[in-house]
């Protein structure tokens, strides 16, 4: 009588749930990578520095897609092939991204809510972002211009700094600077994306004209038309939004972190189940015996010594032909 097949330690629901989730992410990541690469090729984009990278949605899309494809591959194959090495490496990758996101959240919290610690740690991202103001319209990159315009329109801000008068940052741009030597027609102005536009108003690209006035010492002050634009810097505006919408910000954060925690738990559970199944196979009673196995690849040798002798000498063995 054949042995009853033992129940596997590996839960198929856990296995195929992890595979399905990672397969969906793999498809999405591949689509992001292909689309981002296609856009970069179309516009012949050359990334020269970090600002070109982070201020171009296509480069971010391409990189994010490649990372997702790489991580999801190990999750898919680890689950499908029940490979503990792949699953462990996948778990390390997801954990690394999870920790990175936690560090970023701490960075944002310190930047906005612990100013003393920010100064001690030297956390001044506005200095790095100021480079984008200088390059705006100077470098032939429409994507970067559109990206900054979208930020200013979405956050209702002007300039990328962490100041109430962030719009004065545009004085450092070659076209918008308010120096006496400037010959630009956009002198002492800001981009139209800084303008306050009410519902039903006709968009005026010159609404940011003359919002800065030059001073004798070379600095600038708010001009006569400053009431037509948003004056606060975008980093400052983002902090104000977080303060006013703490529950929404917390919900978005949990919506990003909880799925990753779930995937890490599922991956770890499957890896432990695979190890438990391997441990069951390694038990002495479950090891196949090459002398007494009952499968098609084993010789079924009788345990009794006399029967073994008779089997191979034709004694008491009806299948052995004595006269052959």
Phi and psi in degrees as GROMACS dihedral restraints (atoms count N, CA, C in turn):
[ dihedral_restraints ]
;  ai    aj    ak    al  type     phi  dphi    fc
    3     4     5     6     1   -69.3    20    10
    4     5     6     7     1   146.7    20    10
    6     7     8     9     1   -68.2    20    10
    7     8     9    10     1   143.6    20    10
    9    10    11    12     1   -71.5    20    10
   10    11    12    13     1   135.8    20    10
   12    13    14    15     1   -68.5    20    10
   13    14    15    16     1   128.0    20    10
   15    16    17    18     1   -76.1    20    10
   16    17    18    19     1   151.0    20    10
   18    19    20    21     1   -69.9    20    10
   19    20    21    22     1   135.3    20    10
   21    22    23    24     1   -75.4    20    10
   22    23    24    25     1   146.1    20    10
   24    25    26    27     1   -76.3    20    10
   25    26    27    28     1   -15.1    20    10
   27    28    29    30     1   -89.6    20    10
   28    29    30    31     1   119.6    20    10
   30    31    32    33     1   -79.7    20    10
   31    32    33    34     1   118.7    20    10
   33    34    35    36     1   -63.5    20    10
   34    35    36    37     1   -27.4    20    10
   36    37    38    39     1   -65.2    20    10
   37    38    39    40     1   -44.8    20    10
   39    40    41    42     1   -63.8    20    10
   40    41    42    43     1   -43.8    20    10
   42    43    44    45     1   -61.7    20    10
   43    44    45    46     1   -52.4    20    10
   45    46    47    48     1   -80.3    20    10
   46    47    48    49     1   -19.8    20    10
   48    49    50    51     1   -66.7    20    10
   49    50    51    52     1   -46.6    20    10
   51    52    53    54     1   -63.9    20    10
   52    53    54    55     1   -41.0    20    10
   54    55    56    57     1   -63.1    20    10
   55    56    57    58     1   -45.2    20    10
   57    58    59    60     1   -64.0    20    10
   58    59    60    61     1   -44.5    20    10
   60    61    62    63     1   -60.7    20    10
   61    62    63    64     1   -46.0    20    10
   63    64    65    66     1   -70.4    20    10
   64    65    66    67     1   -32.4    20    10
   66    67    68    69     1   -66.0    20    10
   67    68    69    70     1   -40.0    20    10
   69    70    71    72     1   -62.9    20    10
   70    71    72    73     1   -45.4    20    10
   72    73    74    75     1   -63.9    20    10
   73    74    75    76     1   -35.7    20    10
   75    76    77    78     1   -64.6    20    10
   76    77    78    79     1   -42.6    20    10
   78    79    80    81     1   -64.0    20    10
   79    80    81    82     1   -45.5    20    10
   81    82    83    84     1   -63.6    20    10
   82    83    84    85     1   -43.2    20    10
   84    85    86    87     1   -62.9    20    10
   85    86    87    88     1   -39.9    20    10
   87    88    89    90     1   -64.1    20    10
   88    89    90    91     1   -40.9    20    10
   90    91    92    93     1   -63.7    20    10
   91    92    93    94     1   -42.1    20    10
   93    94    95    96     1   -62.4    20    10
   94    95    96    97     1   -45.3    20    10
   96    97    98    99     1   -64.2    20    10
   97    98    99   100     1   -43.6    20    10
   99   100   101   102     1   -65.9    20    10
  100   101   102   103     1   -44.6    20    10
  102   103   104   105     1   -64.6    20    10
  103   104   105   106     1   -44.7    20    10
  105   106   107   108     1   -62.5    20    10
  106   107   108   109     1   -41.9    20    10
  108   109   110   111     1   -65.2    20    10
  109   110   111   112     1   -40.4    20    10
  111   112   113   114     1   -61.6    20    10
  112   113   114   115     1   -42.3    20    10
  114   115   116   117     1   -66.1    20    10
  115   116   117   118     1   -41.2    20    10
  117   118   119   120     1   -62.3    20    10
  118   119   120   121     1   -39.2    20    10
  120   121   122   123     1   -68.9    20    10
  121   122   123   124     1   -39.3    20    10
  123   124   125   126     1   -61.2    20    10
  124   125   126   127     1   -41.4    20    10
  126   127   128   129     1   -99.3    20    10
  127   128   129   130     1     7.8    20    10
  129   130   131   132     1    53.4    20    10
  130   131   132   133     1    47.0    20    10
  132   133   134   135     1   -70.6    20    10
  133   134   135   136     1   133.5    20    10
  135   136   137   138     1  -121.5    20    10
  136   137   138   139     1   114.9    20    10
  138   139   140   141     1   -83.1    20    10
  139   140   141   142     1   113.4    20    10
  141   142   143   144     1   -96.9    20    10
  142   143   144   145     1   -30.7    20    10
  144   145   146   147     1  -152.9    20    10
  145   146   147   148     1  -176.2    20    10
  147   148   149   150     1   -64.4    20    10
  148   149   150   151     1   -31.7    20    10
  150   151   152   153     1   -68.7    20    10
  151   152   153   154     1   -39.2    20    10
  153   154   155   156     1   -61.9    20    10
  154   155   156   157     1   -32.3    20    10
  156   157   158   159     1   -75.4    20    10
  157   158   159   160     1   -53.5    20    10
  159   160   161   162     1   -77.3    20    10
  160   161   162   163     1   -20.9    20    10
  162   163   164   165     1   -98.8    20    10
  163   164   165   166     1    12.7    20    10
  165   166   167   168     1  -119.7    20    10
  166   167   168   169     1   110.9    20    10
  168   169   170   171     1   -57.9    20    10
  169   170   171   172     1   -31.5    20    10
  171   172   173   174     1   -68.5    20    10
  172   173   174   175     1   -38.3    20    10
  174   175   176   177     1   -68.7    20    10
  175   176   177   178     1   -39.0    20    10
  177   178   179   180     1   -64.8    20    10
  178   179   180   181     1   -42.4    20    10
  180   181   182   183     1   -62.2    20    10
  181   182   183   184     1   -44.2    20    10
  183   184   185   186     1   -64.7    20    10
  184   185   186   187     1   -45.7    20    10
  186   187   188   189     1   -66.8    20    10
  187   188   189   190     1   -45.5    20    10
  189   190   191   192     1   -61.4    20    10
  190   191   192   193     1   -41.1    20    10
  192   193   194   195     1   -62.5    20    10
  193   194   195   196     1   -42.3    20    10
  195   196   197   198     1   -64.1    20    10
  196   197   198   199     1   -40.8    20    10
  198   199   200   201     1   -64.8    20    10
  199   200   201   202     1   -43.7    20    10
  201   202   203   204     1   -63.4    20    10
  202   203   204   205     1   -42.3    20    10
  204   205   206   207     1   -61.0    20    10
  205   206   207   208     1   -43.9    20    10
  207   208   209   210     1   -63.1    20    10
  208   209   210   211     1   -47.4    20    10
  210   211   212   213     1   -68.9    20    10
  211   212   213   214     1   -46.2    20    10
  213   214   215   216     1   -65.7    20    10
  214   215   216   217     1   -27.1    20    10
  216   217   218   219     1   -60.2    20    10
  217   218   219   220     1   -46.0    20    10
  219   220   221   222     1   -68.4    20    10
  220   221   222   223     1   -33.5    20    10
  222   223   224   225     1   -67.2    20    10
  223   224   225   226     1   -43.1    20    10
  225   226   227   228     1   -63.1    20    10
  226   227   228   229     1   -54.1    20    10
  228   229   230   231     1   -69.6    20    10
  229   230   231   232     1   -35.7    20    10
  231   232   233   234     1   -62.8    20    10
  232   233   234   235     1   -40.6    20    10
  234   235   236   237     1   -73.7    20    10
  235   236   237   238     1   -44.1    20    10
  237   238   239   240     1   -67.3    20    10
  238   239   240   241     1   -43.1    20    10
  240   241   242   243     1   -93.4    20    10
  241   242   243   244     1    -0.6    20    10
  243   244   245   246     1    55.0    20    10
  244   245   246   247     1    47.3    20    10
  246   247   248   249     1   -99.0    20    10
  247   248   249   250     1   112.0    20    10
  249   250   251   252     1   -69.1    20    10
  250   251   252   253     1   -30.4    20    10
  252   253   254   255     1   -65.8    20    10
  253   254   255   256     1   -45.7    20    10
  255   256   257   258     1   -62.9    20    10
  256   257   258   259     1   -42.3    20    10
  258   259   260   261     1   -65.4    20    10
  259   260   261   262     1   -38.5    20    10
  261   262   263   264     1   -66.8    20    10
  262   263   264   265     1   -42.7    20    10
  264   265   266   267     1   -64.6    20    10
  265   266   267   268     1   -40.2    20    10
  267   268   269   270     1   -60.7    20    10
  268   269   270   271     1   -42.3    20    10
  270   271   272   273     1   -64.2    20    10
  271   272   273   274     1   -38.6    20    10
  273   274   275   276     1   -62.4    20    10
  274   275   276   277     1   -43.5    20    10
  276   277   278   279     1   -63.6    20    10
  277   278   279   280     1   -46.8    20    10
  279   280   281   282     1   -65.5    20    10
  280   281   282   283     1   -39.1    20    10
  282   283   284   285     1   -63.4    20    10
  283   284   285   286     1   -41.1    20    10
  285   286   287   288     1   -61.3    20    10
  286   287   288   289     1   -44.3    20    10
  288   289   290   291     1   -65.8    20    10
  289   290   291   292     1   -38.6    20    10
  291   292   293   294     1   -62.3    20    10
  292   293   294   295     1   -46.2    20    10
  294   295   296   297     1   -64.1    20    10
  295   296   297   298     1   -39.9    20    10
  297   298   299   300     1   -60.0    20    10
  298   299   300   301     1   -40.0    20    10
  300   301   302   303     1   -68.1    20    10
  301   302   303   304     1   -38.2    20    10
  303   304   305   306     1   -63.2    20    10
  304   305   306   307     1   -42.9    20    10
  306   307   308   309     1   -61.5    20    10
  307   308   309   310     1   -40.8    20    10
  309   310   311   312     1   -63.4    20    10
  310   311   312   313     1   -41.0    20    10
  312   313   314   315     1   -62.9    20    10
  313   314   315   316     1   -42.0    20    10
  315   316   317   318     1   -62.9    20    10
  316   317   318   319     1   -40.3    20    10
  318   319   320   321     1   -59.4    20    10
  319   320   321   322     1   -46.1    20    10
  321   322   323   324     1   -63.9    20    10
  322   323   324   325     1   -41.8    20    10
  324   325   326   327     1   -62.6    20    10
  325   326   327   328     1   -46.4    20    10
  327   328   329   330     1   -63.4    20    10
  328   329   330   331     1   -41.1    20    10
  330   331   332   333     1   -62.2    20    10
  331   332   333   334     1   -41.4    20    10
  333   334   335   336     1   -94.3    20    10
  334   335   336   337     1   -29.0    20    10
  336   337   338   339     1  -116.9    20    10
  337   338   339   340     1    -8.7    20    10
  339   340   341   342     1  -129.8    20    10
  340   341   342   343     1    74.9    20    10
  342   343   344   345     1   -61.8    20    10
  343   344   345   346     1   -33.9    20    10
  345   346   347   348     1   -64.7    20    10
  346   347   348   349     1   -44.7    20    10
  348   349   350   351     1   -66.0    20    10
  349   350   351   352     1   -34.4    20    10
  351   352   353   354     1   -61.9    20    10
  352   353   354   355     1   -42.8    20    10
  354   355   356   357     1   -68.8    20    10
  355   356   357   358     1   -38.2    20    10
  357   358   359   360     1   -67.3    20    10
  358   359   360   361     1   -37.1    20    10
  360   361   362   363     1   -84.3    20    10
  361   362   363   364     1   -10.7    20    10
  363   364   365   366     1    70.6    20    10
  364   365   366   367     1    38.5    20    10
  366   367   368   369     1   -89.4    20    10
  367   368   369   370     1    94.9    20    10
  369   370   371   372     1  -131.3    20    10
  370   371   372   373     1    73.3    20    10
  372   373   374   375     1   -65.8    20    10
  373   374   375   376     1   -20.0    20    10
  375   376   377   378     1   -64.2    20    10
  376   377   378   379     1   -26.5    20    10
  378   379   380   381     1   -67.2    20    10
  379   380   381   382     1   -38.5    20    10
  381   382   383   384     1   -72.2    20    10
  382   383   384   385     1   -40.1    20    10
  384   385   386   387     1   -70.8    20    10
  385   386   387   388     1   -20.2    20    10
  387   388   389   390     1   -62.2    20    10
  388   389   390   391     1   -24.7    20    10
  390   391   392   393     1   -61.2    20    10
  391   392   393   394     1   -31.8    20    10
  393   394   395   396     1   -66.8    20    10
  394   395   396   397     1   -34.5    20    10
  396   397   398   399     1   -63.2    20    10
  397   398   399   400     1   -42.0    20    10
  399   400   401   402     1   -65.5    20    10
  400   401   402   403     1   -37.5    20    10
  402   403   404   405     1   -85.2    20    10
  403   404   405   406     1   -10.4    20    10
  405   406   407   408     1   -60.2    20    10
  406   407   408   409     1   119.1    20    10
  408   409   410   411     1    78.2    20    10
  409   410   411   412     1   -15.3    20    10
  411   412   413   414     1   -84.4    20    10
  412   413   414   415     1   -46.3    20    10
  414   415   416   417     1   -84.4    20    10
  415   416   417   418     1   137.6    20    10
  417   418   419   420     1   -76.7    20    10
  418   419   420   421     1    79.9    20    10
  420   421   422   423     1  -145.4    20    10
  421   422   423   424     1    94.0    20    10
  423   424   425   426     1   -65.2    20    10
  424   425   426   427     1   -31.8    20    10
  426   427   428   429     1   -64.6    20    10
  427   428   429   430     1   -41.4    20    10
  429   430   431   432     1   -64.8    20    10
  430   431   432   433     1   -41.4    20    10
  432   433   434   435     1   -61.9    20    10
  433   434   435   436     1   -46.9    20    10
  435   436   437   438     1   -64.2    20    10
  436   437   438   439     1   -36.7    20    10
  438   439   440   441     1   -63.1    20    10
  439   440   441   442     1   -46.8    20    10
  441   442   443   444     1   -66.1    20    10
  442   443   444   445     1   -41.4    20    10
  444   445   446   447     1   -60.7    20    10
  445   446   447   448     1   -42.1    20    10
  447   448   449   450     1   -64.9    20    10
  448   449   450   451     1   -38.7    20    10
  450   451   452   453     1   -62.2    20    10
  451   452   453   454     1   -46.3    20    10
  453   454   455   456     1   -66.3    20    10
  454   455   456   457     1   -37.3    20    10
  456   457   458   459     1   -72.3    20    10
  457   458   459   460     1   -39.1    20    10
  459   460   461   462     1   -69.7    20    10
  460   461   462   463     1   -46.2    20    10
  462   463   464   465     1   -88.0    20    10
  463   464   465   466     1    -3.7    20    10
  465   466   467   468     1    54.7    20    10
  466   467   468   469     1    60.0    20    10
  468   469   470   471     1  -139.0    20    10
  469   470   471   472     1   177.4    20    10
  471   472   473   474     1  -148.8    20    10
  472   473   474   475     1   120.8    20    10
  474   475   476   477     1    86.8    20    10
  475   476   477   478     1   158.4    20    10
  477   478   479   480     1  -104.4    20    10
  478   479   480   481     1     9.2    20    10
  480   481   482   483     1   -84.1    20    10
  481   482   483   484     1  -178.3    20    10
  483   484   485   486     1  -109.4    20    10
  484   485   486   487     1    51.6    20    10
  486   487   488   489     1  -133.0    20    10
  487   488   489   490     1   157.3    20    10
  489   490   491   492     1   -69.1    20    10
  490   491   492   493     1   -31.4    20    10
  492   493   494   495     1  -105.0    20    10
  493   494   495   496     1    47.2    20    10
  495   496   497   498     1   -61.9    20    10
  496   497   498   499     1   -21.4    20    10
  498   499   500   501     1   -63.9    20    10
  499   500   501   502     1   -21.3    20    10
  501   502   503   504     1   -69.2    20    10
  502   503   504   505     1   -13.4    20    10
  504   505   506   507     1   -60.3    20    10
  505   506   507   508     1   -27.3    20    10
  507   508   509   510     1   -69.2    20    10
  508   509   510   511     1    -8.1    20    10
  510   511   512   513     1   -66.8    20    10
  511   512   513   514     1   -17.8    20    10
  513   514   515   516     1   -89.4    20    10
  514   515   516   517     1    -1.6    20    10
  516   517   518   519     1   -86.1    20    10
  517   518   519   520     1   144.1    20    10
  519   520   521   522     1   -61.8    20    10
  520   521   522   523     1   -35.3    20    10
  522   523   524   525     1   -87.8    20    10
  523   524   525   526     1   -31.9    20    10
  525   526   527   528     1   -99.4    20    10
  526   527   528   529     1    -4.9    20    10
  528   529   530   531     1   -62.6    20    10
  529   530   531   532     1   151.1    20    10
  531   532   533   534     1  -109.0    20    10
  532   533   534   535     1    31.3    20    10
  534   535   536   537     1   -79.6    20    10
  535   536   537   538     1   158.4    20    10
  537   538   539   540     1   -69.0    20    10
  538   539   540   541     1   -20.3    20    10
  540   541   542   543     1   -88.0    20    10
  541   542   543   544     1    -8.5    20    10
  543   544   545   546     1   -70.5    20    10
  544   545   546   547     1   133.1    20    10
  546   547   548   549     1  -108.0    20    10
  547   548   549   550     1     6.6    20    10
  549   550   551   552     1   -71.7    20    10
  550   551   552   553     1   139.5    20    10
  552   553   554   555     1   -65.8    20    10
  553   554   555   556     1   -15.9    20    10
  555   556   557   558     1   -96.9    20    10
  556   557   558   559     1    16.1    20    10
  558   559   560   561     1   -55.4    20    10
  559   560   561   562     1   137.0    20    10
  561   562   563   564     1    63.2    20    10
  562   563   564   565     1    24.4    20    10
  564   565   566   567     1  -117.0    20    10
  565   566   567   568     1   179.0    20    10
  567   568   569   570     1  -134.3    20    10
  568   569   570   571     1   162.3    20    10
  570   571   572   573     1   -60.3    20    10
  571   572   573   574     1   155.1    20    10
  573   574   575   576     1   -63.9    20    10
  574   575   576   577     1   -20.2    20    10
  576   577   578   579     1   -69.3    20    10
  577   578   579   580     1   -10.6    20    10
  579   580   581   582     1   -85.0    20    10
  580   581   582   583     1   -11.3    20    10
  582   583   584   585     1   -76.2    20    10
  583   584   585   586     1   147.7    20    10
  585   586   587   588     1   -83.1    20    10
  586   587   588   589     1   118.4    20    10
  588   589   590   591     1  -120.0    20    10
  589   590   591   592     1   118.8    20    10
  591   592   593   594     1   -86.8    20    10
  592   593   594   595     1   158.8    20    10
  594   595   596   597     1   -62.7    20    10
  595   596   597   598     1   127.5    20    10
  597   598   599   600     1    95.7    20    10
  598   599   600   601     1   -11.9    20    10
  600   601   602   603     1   -74.2    20    10
  601   602   603   604     1   149.7    20    10
  603   604   605   606     1   -84.4    20    10
  604   605   606   607     1   130.2    20    10
  606   607   608   609     1   -68.2    20    10
  607   608   609   610     1   128.1    20    10
  609   610   611   612     1  -118.2    20    10
  610   611   612   613     1   114.6    20    10
  612   613   614   615     1   -70.7    20    10
  613   614   615   616     1   -11.8    20    10
  615   616   617   618     1  -102.1    20    10
  616   617   618   619     1    16.6    20    10
  618   619   620   621     1   -67.9    20    10
  619   620   621   622     1   -20.3    20    10
  621   622   623   624     1   -94.7    20    10
  622   623   624   625     1    17.4    20    10
  624   625   626   627     1   -72.9    20    10
  625   626   627   628     1   135.5    20    10
  627   628   629   630     1    56.2    20    10
  628   629   630   631     1    45.1    20    10
  630   631   632   633     1   -92.5    20    10
  631   632   633   634     1    -4.0    20    10
  633   634   635   636     1  -124.7    20    10
  634   635   636   637     1   140.7    20    10
  636   637   638   639     1  -118.1    20    10
  637   638   639   640     1   132.7    20    10
  639   640   641   642     1   -75.7    20    10
  640   641   642   643     1   148.5    20    10
  642   643   644   645     1  -106.9    20    10
  643   644   645   646     1   159.9    20    10
  645   646   647   648     1   -59.4    20    10
  646   647   648   649     1   -29.5    20    10
  648   649   650   651     1   -82.3    20    10
  649   650   651   652     1     3.7    20    10
  651   652   653   654     1    96.8    20    10
  652   653   654   655     1   -11.6    20    10
  654   655   656   657     1   -83.5    20    10
  655   656   657   658     1  -179.9    20    10
  657   658   659   660     1  -127.7    20    10
  658   659   660   661     1   159.2    20    10
  660   661   662   663     1  -134.8    20    10
  661   662   663   664     1   161.7    20    10
  663   664   665   666     1   -57.9    20    10
  664   665   666   667     1   137.2    20    10
  666   667   668   669     1   -93.7    20    10
  667   668   669   670     1  -170.7    20    10
  669   670   671   672     1   -69.4    20    10
  670   671   672   673     1   -29.4    20    10
  672   673   674   675     1   -98.4    20    10
  673   674   675   676     1    17.9    20    10
  675   676   677   678     1   -65.3    20    10
  676   677   678   679     1   -22.9    20    10
  678   679   680   681     1   -71.0    20    10
  679   680   681   682     1    -8.9    20    10
  681   682   683   684     1   -88.7    20    10
  682   683   684   685     1    -5.6    20    10
  684   685   686   687     1  -127.0    20    10
  685   686   687   688     1   164.6    20    10
  687   688   689   690     1   -79.9    20    10
  688   689   690   691     1   133.6    20    10
  690   691   692   693     1  -103.7    20    10
  691   692   693   694     1   -23.3    20    10
  693   694   695   696     1   -74.1    20    10
  694   695   696   697     1   144.8    20    10
  696   697   698   699     1   -69.7    20    10
  697   698   699   700     1   158.6    20    10
  699   700   701   702     1   -70.0    20    10
  700   701   702   703     1   -36.3    20    10
  702   703   704   705     1   -64.6    20    10
  703   704   705   706     1   -39.7    20    10
  705   706   707   708     1   -65.3    20    10
  706   707   708   709     1   -42.2    20    10
  708   709   710   711     1   -64.2    20    10
  709   710   711   712     1   -38.5    20    10
  711   712   713   714     1   -63.6    20    10
  712   713   714   715     1   -41.7    20    10
  714   715   716   717     1   -62.4    20    10
  715   716   717   718     1   -40.1    20    10
  717   718   719   720     1   -63.4    20    10
  718   719   720   721     1   -39.1    20    10
  720   721   722   723     1   -65.6    20    10
  721   722   723   724     1   -41.5    20    10
  723   724   725   726     1   -62.8    20    10
  724   725   726   727     1   -41.2    20    10
  726   727   728   729     1   -63.1    20    10
  727   728   729   730     1   -38.6    20    10
  729   730   731   732     1   -82.4    20    10
  730   731   732   733     1   -20.4    20    10
  732   733   734   735     1  -130.4    20    10
  733   734   735   736     1    51.1    20    10
  735   736   737   738     1   -61.8    20    10
  736   737   738   739     1   -39.4    20    10
  738   739   740   741     1   -66.7    20    10
  739   740   741   742     1   -41.1    20    10
  741   742   743   744     1   -64.9    20    10
  742   743   744   745     1   -44.5    20    10
  744   745   746   747     1   -62.1    20    10
  745   746   747   748     1   -41.1    20    10
  747   748   749   750     1   -65.0    20    10
  748   749   750   751     1   -38.3    20    10
  750   751   752   753     1   -65.0    20    10
  751   752   753   754     1   -40.9    20    10
  753   754   755   756     1   -63.4    20    10
  754   755   756   757     1   -41.9    20    10
  756   757   758   759     1   -62.3    20    10
  757   758   759   760     1   -46.1    20    10
  759   760   761   762     1   -65.8    20    10
  760   761   762   763     1   -35.1    20    10
  762   763   764   765     1   -64.4    20    10
  763   764   765   766     1   -23.5    20    10
  765   766   767   768     1   -89.2    20    10
  766   767   768   769     1   -40.0    20    10
  768   769   770   771     1   -82.0    20    10
  769   770   771   772     1   -39.4    20    10
  771   772   773   774     1   -62.0    20    10
  772   773   774   775     1   -45.2    20    10
  774   775   776   777     1   -58.6    20    10
  775   776   777   778     1   -36.4    20    10
  777   778   779   780     1   -67.3    20    10
  778   779   780   781     1   -40.5    20    10
  780   781   782   783     1   -62.3    20    10
  781   782   783   784     1   -40.6    20    10
  783   784   785   786     1   -62.4    20    10
  784   785   786   787     1   -45.4    20    10
  786   787   788   789     1   -63.8    20    10
  787   788   789   790     1   -40.1    20    10
  789   790   791   792     1   -62.6    20    10
  790   791   792   793     1   -40.9    20    10
  792   793   794   795     1   -66.1    20    10
  793   794   795   796     1   -42.6    20    10
  795   796   797   798     1   -64.0    20    10
  796   797   798   799     1   -42.5    20    10
  798   799   800   801     1   -62.8    20    10
  799   800   801   802     1   -43.9    20    10
  801   802   803   804     1   -67.0    20    10
  802   803   804   805     1   -39.3    20    10
  804   805   806   807     1   -61.9    20    10
  805   806   807   808     1   -45.4    20    10
  807   808   809   810     1   -63.4    20    10
  808   809   810   811     1   -39.4    20    10
  810   811   812   813     1   -64.0    20    10
  811   812   813   814     1   -41.0    20    10
  813   814   815   816     1   -66.5    20    10
  814   815   816   817     1   -36.6    20    10
  816   817   818   819     1   -65.9    20    10
  817   818   819   820     1   -40.0    20    10
  819   820   821   822     1   -63.9    20    10
  820   821   822   823     1   -41.8    20    10
  822   823   824   825     1   -64.0    20    10
  823   824   825   826     1   -38.8    20    10
  825   826   827   828     1   -65.2    20    10
  826   827   828   829     1   -38.9    20    10
  828   829   830   831     1   -65.8    20    10
  829   830   831   832     1   -41.2    20    10
  831   832   833   834     1   -64.7    20    10
  832   833   834   835     1   -38.2    20    10
  834   835   836   837     1   -64.8    20    10
  835   836   837   838     1   -36.3    20    10
  837   838   839   840     1   -65.6    20    10
  838   839   840   841     1   -39.7    20    10
  840   841   842   843     1   -65.1    20    10
  841   842   843   844     1   -29.2    20    10
  843   844   845   846     1   -83.6    20    10
  844   845   846   847     1    -2.6    20    10
  846   847   848   849     1   -68.0    20    10
  847   848   849   850     1   145.1    20    10
  849   850   851   852     1   -56.9    20    10
  850   851   852   853     1   -38.9    20    10
  852   853   854   855     1   -71.7    20    10
  853   854   855   856     1   -16.4    20    10
  855   856   857   858     1  -101.6    20    10
  856   857   858   859     1    -2.0    20    10
  858   859   860   861     1   -79.5    20    10
  859   860   861   862     1   132.4    20    10
  861   862   863   864     1   -67.8    20    10
  862   863   864   865     1   136.1    20    10
  864   865   866   867     1  -100.8    20    10
  865   866   867   868     1   122.2    20    10
  867   868   869   870     1   -71.1    20    10
  868   869   870   871     1   -12.3    20    10
  870   871   872   873     1  -101.0    20    10
  871   872   873   874     1   -26.7    20    10
  873   874   875   876     1  -127.8    20    10
  874   875   876   877     1    19.1    20    10
  876   877   878   879     1   -69.6    20    10
  877   878   879   880     1   157.7    20    10
  879   880   881   882     1  -110.7    20    10
  880   881   882   883     1     9.3    20    10
  882   883   884   885     1   -86.8    20    10
  883   884   885   886     1   174.9    20    10
  885   886   887   888     1   -70.5    20    10
  886   887   888   889     1   -13.6    20    10
  888   889   890   891     1  -102.8    20    10
  889   890   891   892     1     9.1    20    10
  891   892   893   894     1  -122.2    20    10
  892   893   894   895     1   153.1    20    10
  894   895   896   897     1   -88.1    20    10
  895   896   897   898     1   122.5    20    10
  897   898   899   900     1   -84.9    20    10
  898   899   900   901     1    92.5    20    10
  900   901   902   903     1   -94.9    20    10
  901   902   903   904     1   126.6    20    10
  903   904   905   906     1   -60.5    20    10
  904   905   906   907     1   147.8    20    10
  906   907   908   909     1   -74.9    20    10
  907   908   909   910     1   -33.0    20    10
  909   910   911   912     1   -71.9    20    10
  910   911   912   913     1   137.4    20    10
  912   913   914   915     1   -65.4    20    10
  913   914   915   916     1   -43.4    20    10
  915   916   917   918     1   -66.1    20    10
  916   917   918   919     1   -37.9    20    10
  918   919   920   921     1   -65.4    20    10
  919   920   921   922     1   -37.8    20    10
  921   922   923   924     1   -63.3    20    10
  922   923   924   925     1   -40.2    20    10
  924   925   926   927     1   -65.5    20    10
  925   926   927   928     1   -42.5    20    10
  927   928   929   930     1   -66.9    20    10
  928   929   930   931     1   -32.5    20    10
  930   931   932   933     1   -63.4    20    10
  931   932   933   934     1   -43.0    20    10
  933   934   935   936     1   -92.9    20    10
  934   935   936   937     1    -9.1    20    10
  936   937   938   939     1  -110.0    20    10
  937   938   939   940     1     2.3    20    10
  939   940   941   942     1    88.5    20    10
  940   941   942   943     1     2.4    20    10
  942   943   944   945     1   -84.1    20    10
  943   944   945   946     1   130.4    20    10
  945   946   947   948     1    55.3    20    10
  946   947   948   949     1    27.4    20    10
  948   949   950   951     1  -123.0    20    10
  949   950   951   952     1   100.6    20    10
  951   952   953   954     1   -65.8    20    10
  952   953   954   955     1   -17.7    20    10
  954   955   956   957     1   -86.4    20    10
  955   956   957   958     1    -2.5    20    10
  957   958   959   960     1   -99.3    20    10
  958   959   960   961     1   129.2    20    10
  960   961   962   963     1   -93.7    20    10
  961   962   963   964     1   110.1    20    10
  963   964   965   966     1   -69.0    20    10
  964   965   966   967     1   -25.2    20    10
  966   967   968   969     1  -100.1    20    10
  967   968   969   970     1     6.4    20    10
